[in-house]
Amino acid sequence: MEDNLMSATINADFREYMVNSKKMLIGIVSGRALMELKEDIPNNPNPREYMGKKNKYVPEMIKTLRYNPELFIYINNGIHITAESYIKNDDGTTTIFFKIGEGVYNGNHTKEVLVKYGSKNSYVLIAVYFEVPEDEIVDIIIGKNSSTPTKEISIGEKLDRYEWVKKTLPDYKIKYKESDEHDLDIATILHIAGIFQVDEKAHNFVNKDYRKFQSYLRRKGETVKKHNAGKLNLERTRYILKDLIDFYQFIRLDEECVAFVKRNLKNGRWLQKGVITDSLMFNILNAINFALYIPEKTLYPCLKKGYDLDRLKILTTKVFPKIVNNLKKYEDEGLKVSEICREKNIYQEIQNIMLVADLEEKTRIYL
């Protein structure tokens, strides 16, 4: 059976224990032994990939290994691994076998740092668990990573919850897990899809009601968690999601829109890293729901006849100065960006501005 498995041979001092009738290896391994590994220990169960010094604990581990390597074993929580089986070799090493989905589920940063910076007098605890129930592994990972919380987006990636997004947006560079470096992350995409949740009984958008939309904005952080838990179905947005993301990216990055915000709004929080803040963008996105309809048979939102992405871009950039002037009114009252975006009904105010401009354009064409 071992012929069909991955393996790694470790020079570590292991002892076997039986816990709840299941085997477990507990041992100590030196940094030097990890540096000399010929086969890497897989990281399959871990939602975190190695992030280097972007992980706040990595610089501290490196510092300890450089200046006080003998203290590493006291400070570090160790490396925890799930595996299929193992054999003891004549030379004192241990070969551990892994099937797909097994490997390091906690302590991958520790392992990688020791591989790069370890020494013969730096040691770490290592635990190998066998017969771990596959249907419980996600809960085990979350619990084990509770001291350094695993981001919800990484958990969703491990659960394969984003496959429908990957099929819908195959050409987009999206941050699906904590270690990815792309600017557009899956949380933002799900938040945008969540704006256009469908009320299956009323055949309408849930967030068309501005009070429900305000509640959504205040609690949008729950969207990713609910989606990953299977409690929120956002796949109905798949026919419009590409247009929504393209619209979002275009408006928030538009140089004239950004410049108009800089010139006319006092609070710097309207912009984040030089682009329009999501708090405003989500209101603008919800405002274009007038250009969408929900077919009764499928309940999958689509653009209405006569509306396309380019038309909505042109319309929004055209009325953007009026949108900003409307926001300035609230700023002059001393309100913060968060208060304006989450507590005032600016989504419908923006929509009214758009509808008036859209009607004027239609009238001009017909005349």
C-alpha positions as CSV (number, residue, x, y, z in Angstrom):
1,M,0.0,0.0,0.0
2,E,2.9,2.4,0.8
3,D,3.9,2.3,-2.9
4,N,0.9,4.5,-3.7
5,L,1.5,7.0,-1.0
6,M,3.8,10.1,-0.5
7,S,6.5,9.8,2.1
8,A,9.1,11.7,4.0
9,T,11.9,10.2,6.1
10,I,12.7,12.2,9.3
11,N,15.7,11.8,11.6
12,A,13.7,12.4,14.8
13,D,13.4,10.8,18.2
14,F,9.9,9.4,18.1
15,R,7.9,7.5,20.7
16,E,4.6,5.7,19.8
17,Y,1.5,6.1,22.0
18,M,-2.0,4.7,21.8
19,V,-4.7,7.4,22.4
20,N,-8.3,6.3,22.1
21,S,-7.2,3.1,20.4
22,K,-5.3,5.1,17.7
23,K,-1.6,5.3,17.1
24,M,0.3,8.6,17.7
25,L,3.9,9.5,17.4
26,I,5.4,12.2,19.6
27,G,8.9,13.3,19.1
28,I,11.6,15.9,19.0
29,V,13.3,16.9,15.7
30,S,16.3,19.3,15.2
31,G,16.4,22.1,12.8
32,R,19.4,20.5,11.2
33,A,17.3,17.3,10.5
34,L,14.6,19.3,8.9
35,M,17.1,21.1,6.7
36,E,18.4,17.7,5.6
37,L,15.0,16.4,4.6
38,K,15.2,14.8,1.1
39,E,11.4,14.8,0.7
40,D,9.2,17.6,1.9
41,I,6.4,16.9,4.3
42,P,3.1,17.8,2.5
43,N,1.1,20.7,3.7
44,N,-2.2,19.5,2.2
45,P,-4.6,19.9,5.2
46,N,-3.4,23.4,6.2
47,P,-5.4,26.3,4.8
48,R,-2.3,28.5,5.3
49,E,0.6,28.3,2.9
50,Y,4.0,29.6,3.8
51,M,3.8,33.4,3.8
52,G,7.4,34.3,4.7
53,K,8.0,37.4,6.7
54,K,4.4,38.6,6.0
55,N,3.4,36.3,8.8
56,K,4.0,38.3,11.9
57,Y,5.5,35.3,13.8
58,V,8.1,34.4,11.2
59,P,10.6,37.3,12.0
60,E,10.4,36.4,15.7
61,M,11.1,32.8,15.0
62,I,14.1,33.7,12.8
63,K,15.4,36.1,15.5
64,T,15.2,33.3,18.1
65,L,16.9,30.8,15.8
66,R,19.8,33.3,15.1
67,Y,20.4,34.5,18.7
68,N,18.9,31.9,21.1
69,P,18.3,28.7,19.1
70,E,18.3,26.5,22.3
71,L,15.2,28.4,23.4
72,F,13.1,27.6,20.3
73,I,11.6,24.4,21.7
74,Y,10.3,26.2,24.8
75,I,8.7,29.0,22.8
76,N,7.2,27.2,19.8
77,N,4.0,25.2,19.7
78,G,5.5,22.5,17.5
79,I,4.5,20.8,14.2
80,H,1.3,18.7,14.0
81,I,0.9,16.2,11.2
82,T,-1.8,13.8,10.0
83,A,-0.5,10.6,8.3
84,E,-1.5,7.2,7.0
85,S,1.3,5.0,8.5
86,Y,5.0,4.9,9.3
87,I,8.0,2.5,9.5
88,K,11.1,2.6,11.7
89,N,14.3,2.3,9.6
90,D,17.5,0.5,10.6
91,D,19.5,3.8,10.7
92,G,17.2,5.2,13.3
93,T,15.1,7.4,11.0
94,T,11.4,7.2,10.6
95,T,9.6,7.1,7.2
96,I,6.1,8.6,7.4
97,F,3.5,7.8,4.6
98,F,0.8,10.3,3.5
99,K,-2.2,9.8,1.4
100,I,-3.8,12.8,-0.5
101,G,-5.1,15.4,1.9
102,E,-2.7,14.5,4.7
103,G,0.4,16.3,6.0
104,V,1.1,19.3,8.2
105,Y,-2.1,20.8,9.5
106,N,-0.6,23.2,12.1
107,G,3.0,24.5,12.3
108,N,3.9,24.8,8.6
109,H,5.5,28.2,9.2
110,T,7.6,26.6,12.0
111,K,8.7,23.8,9.6
112,E,9.6,26.2,6.8
113,V,11.5,28.5,9.1
114,L,13.5,25.6,10.5
115,V,14.3,24.3,7.1
116,K,15.8,27.6,6.2
117,Y,17.3,28.8,9.5
118,G,17.5,25.8,11.7
119,S,20.6,24.5,13.4
120,K,21.8,21.4,15.3
121,N,20.9,22.9,18.7
122,S,17.4,24.2,17.6
123,Y,14.7,21.7,18.3
124,V,10.9,21.5,18.0
125,L,8.2,19.1,19.2
126,I,6.6,17.1,16.4
127,A,3.3,15.1,16.7
128,V,2.0,12.7,14.0
129,Y,-1.6,11.5,14.2
130,F,-3.0,8.5,12.5
131,E,-6.6,7.6,11.5
132,V,-7.8,11.1,11.9
133,P,-11.5,11.2,10.7
134,E,-11.6,13.0,7.3
135,D,-15.0,14.6,8.0
136,E,-13.6,16.2,11.2
137,I,-10.4,17.5,9.8
138,V,-11.7,21.0,9.0
139,D,-13.0,21.5,12.6
140,I,-9.7,20.2,14.0
141,I,-7.7,22.6,11.8
142,I,-9.8,25.6,12.9
143,G,-9.5,24.6,16.5
144,K,-5.8,24.1,16.3
145,N,-5.2,27.4,14.6
146,S,-7.4,29.3,17.1
147,S,-4.3,31.0,18.7
148,T,-3.4,32.5,15.3
149,P,-6.9,32.6,13.7
150,T,-7.1,31.0,10.3
151,K,-8.8,33.6,8.0
152,E,-12.3,32.6,6.9
153,I,-11.3,32.8,3.2
154,S,-8.6,30.2,3.7
155,I,-11.1,27.8,5.3
156,G,-13.5,28.3,2.4
157,E,-10.7,27.4,0.0
158,K,-9.9,24.2,1.9
159,L,-13.6,23.3,1.8
160,D,-13.8,24.0,-2.0
161,R,-16.5,26.5,-1.5
162,Y,-15.2,28.8,-4.3
163,E,-15.3,26.4,-7.2
164,W,-18.3,28.2,-8.7
165,V,-16.5,31.5,-8.5
166,K,-13.4,30.0,-10.2
167,K,-15.6,28.7,-13.0
168,T,-17.4,32.1,-13.3
169,L,-14.3,34.2,-13.2
170,P,-11.6,31.9,-14.6
171,D,-9.3,34.7,-15.9
172,Y,-9.3,36.8,-12.8
173,K,-6.4,36.9,-10.3
174,I,-8.2,36.5,-7.1
175,K,-6.9,36.0,-3.5
176,Y,-8.6,32.7,-2.5
177,K,-6.4,32.0,0.6
178,E,-4.4,34.0,3.1
179,S,-1.1,33.4,1.4
180,D,-2.2,34.6,-2.1
181,E,-0.9,38.1,-3.0
182,H,-3.6,39.3,-5.4
183,D,-5.4,42.6,-4.6
184,L,-8.9,41.3,-5.4
185,D,-9.9,38.8,-2.7
186,I,-12.7,36.3,-2.6
187,A,-14.3,38.1,0.4
188,T,-14.9,41.2,-1.7
189,I,-16.4,39.1,-4.5
190,L,-18.7,37.3,-2.1
191,H,-19.7,40.7,-0.5
192,I,-20.6,42.0,-4.0
193,A,-22.5,38.9,-4.8
194,G,-24.3,39.1,-1.4
195,I,-25.6,42.6,-2.4
196,F,-27.7,40.9,-5.0
197,Q,-29.1,38.0,-2.9
198,V,-32.4,36.9,-4.3
199,D,-35.6,36.6,-2.2
200,E,-36.9,33.4,-3.7
201,K,-40.5,33.9,-2.4
202,A,-40.8,37.6,-3.4
203,H,-38.7,37.2,-6.6
204,N,-36.9,40.3,-5.7
205,F,-33.5,41.5,-4.5
206,V,-33.2,41.2,-0.7
207,N,-31.2,44.4,-0.4
208,K,-33.5,46.5,-2.5
209,D,-35.0,47.4,0.8
210,Y,-32.6,50.1,2.0
211,R,-33.1,49.1,5.7
212,K,-32.1,45.5,4.9
213,F,-29.2,46.8,2.8
214,Q,-28.0,49.0,5.7
215,S,-28.1,45.9,8.0
216,Y,-26.2,44.0,5.3
217,L,-23.4,46.6,5.2
218,R,-23.1,46.5,9.0
219,R,-22.9,42.7,9.1
220,K,-21.3,41.9,5.7
221,G,-18.4,40.2,7.5
222,E,-20.8,37.4,8.1
223,T,-21.3,36.8,4.4
224,V,-18.1,34.8,3.9
225,K,-18.7,32.7,7.0
226,K,-22.3,31.9,6.1
227,H,-21.3,31.1,2.5
228,N,-18.5,28.8,3.6
229,A,-20.9,27.0,6.0
230,G,-23.4,26.4,3.2
231,K,-26.0,28.7,4.8
232,L,-25.9,31.4,2.0
233,N,-26.3,30.5,-1.7
234,L,-24.7,33.2,-3.8
235,E,-24.4,31.1,-7.0
236,R,-27.5,32.6,-8.5
237,T,-25.4,35.7,-9.2
238,R,-23.1,33.8,-11.6
239,Y,-24.6,35.3,-14.8
240,I,-24.0,38.9,-13.6
241,L,-21.0,38.4,-11.4
242,K,-18.4,39.1,-14.1
243,D,-20.2,42.4,-15.1
244,L,-20.5,43.4,-11.4
245,I,-16.8,42.8,-10.7
246,D,-15.7,44.6,-13.9
247,F,-18.0,47.6,-13.0
248,Y,-16.6,47.6,-9.4
249,Q,-13.0,47.6,-10.6
250,F,-13.6,50.2,-13.3
251,I,-15.4,52.8,-11.1
252,R,-13.1,52.5,-8.0
253,L,-10.0,52.9,-10.2
254,D,-11.3,55.6,-12.5
255,E,-8.9,58.5,-12.4
256,E,-11.5,61.2,-12.8
257,C,-13.8,59.7,-10.1
258,V,-10.9,59.4,-7.7
259,A,-9.7,62.9,-8.5
260,F,-13.2,64.3,-7.9
261,V,-13.3,62.7,-4.5
262,K,-9.9,64.1,-3.6
263,R,-10.9,67.6,-4.6
264,N,-14.4,67.8,-3.0
265,L,-14.6,65.5,0.0
266,K,-12.6,66.3,3.2
267,N,-12.4,62.9,4.8
268,G,-9.5,60.9,3.5
269,R,-11.4,57.6,4.3
270,W,-13.4,57.9,1.1
271,L,-10.3,56.6,-0.6
272,Q,-8.3,53.5,0.4
273,K,-4.8,53.0,-1.1
274,G,-5.7,55.5,-3.7
275,V,-9.0,53.9,-4.9
276,I,-12.6,54.5,-3.9
277,T,-13.5,52.8,-0.6
278,D,-15.7,49.7,-0.7
279,S,-18.3,51.4,1.7
280,L,-19.2,53.8,-1.2
281,M,-18.7,51.2,-4.0
282,F,-21.2,48.8,-2.4
283,N,-23.8,51.6,-2.3
284,I,-23.1,52.4,-6.0
285,L,-23.3,48.8,-6.9
286,N,-26.7,48.3,-5.2
287,A,-27.9,51.5,-7.0
288,I,-27.6,49.8,-10.4
289,N,-30.2,47.1,-9.4
290,F,-32.7,49.0,-11.5
291,A,-30.8,47.7,-14.6
292,L,-31.3,44.1,-13.5
293,Y,-34.2,41.7,-13.5
294,I,-34.9,38.3,-12.0
295,P,-36.5,35.7,-14.3
296,E,-39.3,33.8,-12.5
297,K,-38.3,30.4,-13.8
298,T,-34.6,30.4,-12.9
299,L,-34.3,33.3,-10.3
300,Y,-30.8,34.0,-11.8
301,P,-30.5,37.8,-12.1
302,C,-29.7,39.2,-15.6
303,L,-29.2,42.6,-17.1
304,K,-32.4,44.1,-18.6
305,K,-32.6,44.6,-22.3
306,G,-30.9,47.8,-23.4
307,Y,-28.5,47.7,-20.5
308,D,-24.9,46.5,-20.6
309,L,-21.7,47.0,-18.7
310,D,-20.5,49.9,-20.9
311,R,-23.7,51.8,-20.6
312,L,-23.6,51.5,-16.8
313,K,-20.0,52.6,-16.6
314,I,-20.8,55.7,-18.8
315,L,-23.9,56.5,-16.8
316,T,-22.0,56.2,-13.4
317,T,-19.0,58.3,-14.4
318,K,-21.3,60.9,-15.9
319,V,-23.3,61.4,-12.6
320,F,-20.4,60.8,-10.3
321,P,-19.9,64.6,-9.6
322,K,-23.5,64.7,-8.4
323,I,-23.0,61.6,-6.2
324,V,-20.0,63.3,-4.6
325,N,-21.9,66.6,-4.1
326,N,-24.7,64.6,-2.3
327,L,-22.1,63.0,0.0
328,K,-20.6,66.4,0.7
329,K,-23.9,67.4,2.1
330,Y,-23.6,64.8,4.8
331,E,-19.9,65.5,5.4
332,D,-20.9,69.1,6.1
333,E,-23.2,67.8,8.8
334,G,-20.2,66.3,10.5
335,L,-20.9,62.7,9.7
336,K,-18.2,60.1,9.3
337,V,-17.8,58.0,6.1
338,S,-19.1,54.9,7.9
339,E,-22.1,56.7,9.2
340,I,-22.9,58.1,5.8
341,C,-22.5,54.8,4.0
342,R,-24.2,52.5,6.5
343,E,-26.8,54.7,8.2
344,K,-28.0,57.1,5.5
345,N,-30.0,55.9,2.6
346,I,-27.4,57.0,0.0
347,Y,-27.9,53.9,-2.2
348,Q,-31.4,55.0,-3.2
349,E,-30.2,58.7,-3.5
350,I,-27.5,57.5,-5.8
351,Q,-30.0,55.4,-7.7
352,N,-32.4,58.4,-8.1
353,I,-29.5,60.5,-9.6
354,M,-28.8,57.7,-12.0
355,L,-32.4,57.2,-13.0
356,V,-32.9,60.9,-13.7
357,A,-29.8,61.0,-15.9
358,D,-30.8,57.7,-17.6
359,L,-34.3,59.1,-18.4
360,E,-32.8,62.3,-19.8
361,E,-30.5,60.3,-22.1
362,K,-33.4,58.2,-23.3
363,T,-35.5,61.3,-24.0
364,R,-32.6,62.9,-25.9
365,I,-32.2,59.8,-28.1
366,Y,-35.9,59.6,-28.9
367,L,-36.2,63.3,-29.6
